[in-house]
Amino acid sequence: MPIGTWSSSRFMHGCQGGKPVTKLAVLALALGAALAVFAACGRPAPTEPSVITIQRASPPVLGPAPDDWITRDAEPPSDDPVERGEQLALVHGCAGCHSVDGEPGIGPTWQGIFGSREELEDGTAATVDADYITESIRTPALKVVKGFGPNSVMLAFDEETISAEEVSDIIAYIESLR
């Protein structure tokens, strides 16, 4: 099989009844593709053009049609909100700006931040609790931690992008990083 060619059997592995994957699995695929593009940045251009062959696989005997590969069954989500929150932080790109080791990045570190009192760019202070984190996810420019503004680069995530349940899972994860 040529490099870059995908067979339907690759996507069929573990498929059970053609159930749709979760938003998390689809976002993980998109994040992986984006990371591959970023990993290539800064590398010298190849001397020879790259050729990628993409072929549509023939329909499998059993299971969904090749166009339905995205509906394969994903691993069931964890019962642990902390584990789900950690995965969501990776999928939504939070981990790219917020470290968990105490070192500030583009945004404040999440290690030990839950329950702390943070000085804000406008000179006020705020306690980092569930309400503050929810507000920061939904309207990040409203209260920016001192040293990370005044023009915060964090994007706002609405209910369609990150559900209230997913926000709760992210909060559980941040709270666990004491």
Sequence and secondary structure as in RCSB ss.txt:
>XXXX:A:sequence
MPIGTWSSSRFMHGCQGGKPVTKLAVLALALGAALAVFAACGRPAPTEPSVITIQRASPPVLGPAPDDWITRDAE
PPSDDPVERGEQLALVHGCAGCHSVDGEPGIGPTWQGIFGSREELEDGTAATVDADYITESIRTPALKVVKGFGP
NSVMLAFDEETISAEEVSDIIAYIESLR
>XXXX:A:secstr
  TT   HHHHHTT  TT    HHHHHHHHHHHHHHHHHHTTS   SS            SSSS GGGGGGS   
   S HHHHHHHHHHHTTGGGT  SSS   SS   TTTTT EEEBTTS EEE SHHHHHHHHH TTSS BTTS S
S       TTTS HHHHHHHHHHHHH  
